[in-house]
Amino acid sequence: MSAFSPDAARAFSGNWGEFRLAAAERFAAAPMPTTDEEIWRYSRIDKFDLGAFVPKAPVTEVTGPPDLASFLSTDTEPDVIGSDAPDVFAELNRAFMSPTVVKVPAGKVVAAPIVVTHTVSGDGTAVFPRLVIDAGADSEVTVVERFVAADGAETDAALVVPVLQVNAAQAARVKYLAVNEVGAATWQIGNQQAVGHRDSTTLLATVTLGGDYVRARTEARLSGQGSTTKQVALYFAGGDQMHDFRTIQDHDAPHTTSDLLFKGAVQDSAASVYTGNIVIREHAGGTTADQTNRNLTLSEGAWAESVPNLDIRTNDVKCSHASTVGPIDEDQRFYLESRGVRPEVAERLVVLGFFDEVISQLPSGAVTDDLRRRVADKLDLGTREGAAA
Amino acid sequence: MATLKIEGLRASVVGKEILKGIDLTVSSGEVHAVMGPNGAGKSTLSAIVMGKPGYEVLAGSITLETGGESLDVLAMPTWKRAAAGLHLVMQYPTEVPGVQLDAVLTEAFVSRERSTDDLDGLIRSEAGRINFDERFLTRSLNVDLSGGEKKRNETLQLAALAPKIAILDELDSGLDIDALRDCARRVEDMSNDGDEPLGVLAITHYSRLFDELKPDFVHILADGRIVETGGAELAATLESDGYGAFAPATEDSADASANALADLF
C-alpha cells in the first residue's frame, strides 16, 4: 500500500500537494469495499489487490479544433473538484489525479469534437485521469474520451480509475462519450458525474468493450429547472470479462427530463450487472424520467443481471422503467435464416441491430462506424454453443 | 425446373398432431392454392417446409428436386433450404430492429454466391414494380410498417431472391386491396416467367387472392388432411358453399392447439 500512501500522493506531481495529501489520508482511513455492501454486491471487488499496482501519470493526448489551446488546461481550482467522493476510488483519483480541463466560455459553440485519448501501459501501472468539462452558459461542446491499451500491453495488468466531471451551465449543451477498449487484464473503476443547470442539455454516453473487470458509476444530476439529461451505454463482454454499471438519475429541480438507455450483451462466460436508480426529490414536480436496460445473453455460460430502482418522493411525475435479460429472439433469427442468411451471420445482424438503437444516439459519427465493425469482430472471437445449423 | 414433393407428412406441436398425412407436389410455373378453415394446419405446413423450430415431424418426407438433384429438405437447416430455392412469405413478418433490408439481402445473396453489385438497383426496381415507397427501404425490417407495407416488403424480398418454389402464408391477410393487387400480381408474373417460372403454394382463407394470382390447383385442407383437390372452380364452390361441406364430421379437431400456434406467426 505504500505506493498509495499520503506522502506518495503529496509528492505525486508538482502541484496540488496538500489537496492530494488530504485525499490520500481520507482514502487510507476508509475501509476497502467488500461484496457485503449492497452497491458492490455483484462486483469482483473481493478479488481486487491494490498492492499489485503503482500509480503513474497517464499518457494522454488531446485533439480538437484549431483553437483548442484557448480552453484546454491541465490545471484547475481545487474547489471545482469539490470534496465529496461517491466511493474510495473517486477519493483515490483525487489523490493521484492527472486533470484534463475543458473550460468552454459562455456562448461559445465548439464545432469539432474534442478527443481525449488515454493510452494505458501495463506492468501494474495505475492511472487516475480526471476529465473536467466546464461548459459556460449557452455554450456547446462534444468530448470523446478514449481508454486504450498501449501497443504490446494488451494483456498486461493495469488499473484505470477515471473520474469525469461535467458542469453544464444555464442552457449549455454538452455531449460526452467514453470509449473503453483497455486490455484484457485491465481493471477499470470509474465515476462519472454530471450536473445540469437551468435549461441545459447533457448526454453521457459510454461504450465498453475492453477490460477484465470494468465498473462505471454514472450520475446525472438535474439541478436546474428545465434541464435535460440522457445517459446511454453499449457494453459487450466476452471471455471472463465483467462489466458493471451503476446509474443514477437525480432530479433535483422541477420540470426536468431524464432518459436512459443501457444495452449490453454477454457471451462465453462473461458477466454484466446493471443497477439503476431514478431519484425524484420532493421539489422536482413536473418531471419526466425514463430508464431502459436490455441485455442479450449469447451463451449458456454467460450471465447478466438487471436491477432497476425508483425513489420517487413527489406525485407530479411521469416515470417509466423497463428491464430485460434473455437470448436472441428466435423469431428474428428464423426470419433472417428463412431468407437464406447463415445462422452465424443472422446472429451478427440481430446483435448489431440490437445495439443500433444506442449507436445511433452516440455523438461522434466517425467513432460509430468503426464501432459496428469492432462489435462484429468481437462476436467472432467466442466459440458459442447454439450457433450451429 | 424444380419440384417440391411433400409425401405422407405428419407433424405435431407440443404433442398434438396437427398434420395427419399431407401429399402435395408443386412444380415450377404451377400455382397451388391450399384453402381451409382456421386450425386446419395451414400455417403448420408452411412452418415445417421452412424448418421453423418448435415443430416435430412424425412421418413422411419433403423433397426438393432442382438442378438434377433430389434434396432431403427435412435434413437441411433453414438457411440451406432457402439457398436451395425455397422461400416463405410470412403471414406476420417478424420485426427485426436495427436490421435493414439491404443488409439482409446482401447476406442472402452472399449465401447463394450471387453478386451484390447490382443489388441496390434491383431493390429499387422491384420496389417500384409493387409501389413500395423508397422511404421504407431504409427502415428496420418490418418495424413501423403497416400491414400492406409489410406484405410489399415480403414480396420485394421474394422477387429479389428469385426462389424456385414459394410458399405464401396468407399473403392476403392484413393488407388493403391495393397492396394485395400489387403483391399478387407480382407473384403471378413470376409464375409466368418465360425462363424460370416460380412454383407457388399459396395458403389462404379467401378466394380474393385469386383475382390476380390464378391457381392451377385448389386443395382443401381440413383437420390436418387434404380432403379435396380440384381446379380453380373449387375455390368458387367454396365461396358459395363454405368449408362446411368439406370439413370432416369429427370431434377430433386440431383447432385449439393449431390456433394457439397460428398466433405465433
Interface residues (C-beta under 8 A of the other chain):
Chain A: D329 E330 D331 Q332 F334 Y335 L336 E337 S338 R339 G340 V341 R342 P343 V345 A346 L349 V350 L352 G353 F354 F355 D356 E357 A389
Chain B: M50 G51 K52 P53 P77 T78 W79 A82 A83 H87 L88 M90 P93 T94 E95 V96 P97 G98 V99 A103 V104 L105 E107 A108 V110 S111 R112 S140 L141 Q157 L161 L264
